[in-house]
Amino acid sequence: MVAVPALAVRSELVQAIAHLADDADPRLAPAAAAPSPAGAGEEAGPQHSEPNADNAGGTPTPPSSEPPSPQGPLLSYEEGTSVELDDVLMELVKRGGSDLHLTAGVPPVLRQHGELVQLEEYPINTPDELRKMIYGILTQRQREEFENQLELDISYSVPGHARFRVNVFQQRDSIGAVMRVIPFEIKPLEELGMPERIRDFAYLPRGFVLVTGPTGSGKSTTLASVIDVANRERAHHIMTVEDPIEFLHRHKLSVVNQREVNGDTWSFATALKHALRQDPDVILVGELRDLETIQVALTAAETGHLVFGTLHTQDAPQTIDRLIDVFPPHQQEQIRVQLAGALQGVVCQQLLRTPDGSGRVAACEVMIATSAIRALIREGKTHQMYSSIQSGKKDGMVTMDQSLAELVRANEVTYDEALERCNNVADFNRLSGRA
């Protein structure tokens, strides 16, 4: 294990802060970070000082222990390693990629429109070189957490360009990382190609709304757009709990507070319990990971709050089953009743390549909690939901197969690409005109 030269790091940090005070653009100066649960002071978060530009409004910014330099992270082993990483990240953004993979023994690899591409113009990293590069963006506390847990989730930013969700992991006695692009700009739902009905969720007075889909399907992007609608058009208090914080929301008509798990709070469930005492109107839960988090989120929705959450499920009926199956059998009937009363809608989405491979488009299933859907939830008849969604067009509902068929008919995706993602081949073929 490579030792961290702590004295050298402190010296670099002091020099950089002194230089920043004289020369830096004041818009890039970091806001005072809220103390982390561990009381880590300057180590409260992972990214650069850019969040100030994205969360102006007089209240604390999202958690940040970004070293205060607009030119790159200060906490590096060797001068230049962090600059090299930022260069690779800028190449990722330039090419329109979604993820950067850093693994010893191969050049950096990016995911572009769903496909992996090696950046052969960059050198192959040795395990030691890769450790130096990745440790260059971590605080001392984050390094210690990684070395204890062998896993780490943080966020990181290159000021003025993009933010990144970072997962660091150990593999075969070496270090690796995957960095996902989180644009500074929150795109409107229309630009994302989402159905108009999804926008209506931002105006609900209360209830439970779920956005689901596989990893990398754009759930966070969709939710950020919905939250932005509420932020721009409603005078509300919006609380988000994320791991890590992804999109940054500046205060508009609403006041937005964003909390990061392991930076501002110990867990989703803990943050949700306390959020109920913080006068929220809208609550965003980054992930509904466990029974306790789901139970508190459901209670919050029942008691007059608008709650948004995510799950990794493929369609609306599966989403309902997943929520209920988390609970022990003796509680499931009660949970069905609670969910039937609180649920407002489910959005299931996935991303598909365009015919020319130049981008990706979203296919969406939308289920609205009509009286018929609520009755099916209460009675445990989720297997009958599909037909209700099929016939619910007037309520804004659409099945995944209907959405896929529409994309095929519009020549936005190929038939073969959509066929791989459909739920029912016969229905999809009939809807797309191939039956």
Secondary structure, 3 states (H helix, E strand, C coil): CCCCCHHHHHHHHHHHHHHHHHHCCHHHCCCCCCCCCCCCHHHCCCCCCCHHHHCCCCCCCCCCCCCCCCCCCCCCCCCCHHHHHHHHHHHHHHCCCCEEEEECCCCCEEEECCEEEECCCCCCCCHHHHHHHHHCCCCHHHHHHHHHHCEEEEEEEECCCEEEEEEEEEECCEEEEEEEEEECCCCCHHHHCCCHHHHHHHHCCCEEEEEECCCCCCHHHHHHHHHHHHHHHCCCEEEEEECCCCCCCCCCCCEEEEEEECCCECCHHHHHHHHCCCCCCEEEECCCCCHHHHHHHHHHHHCCCEEEEEECCCCHHHHHHHHHHCCCHHHHHHHHHHHHHHEEEEEEEEEEECCCCCCEEEEEEEEECCHHHHHHHHCCCHHHHHHHHHCCHHHCCECHHHHHHHHHHCCCCCHHHHHCCCCCHHHHHHHCCCC
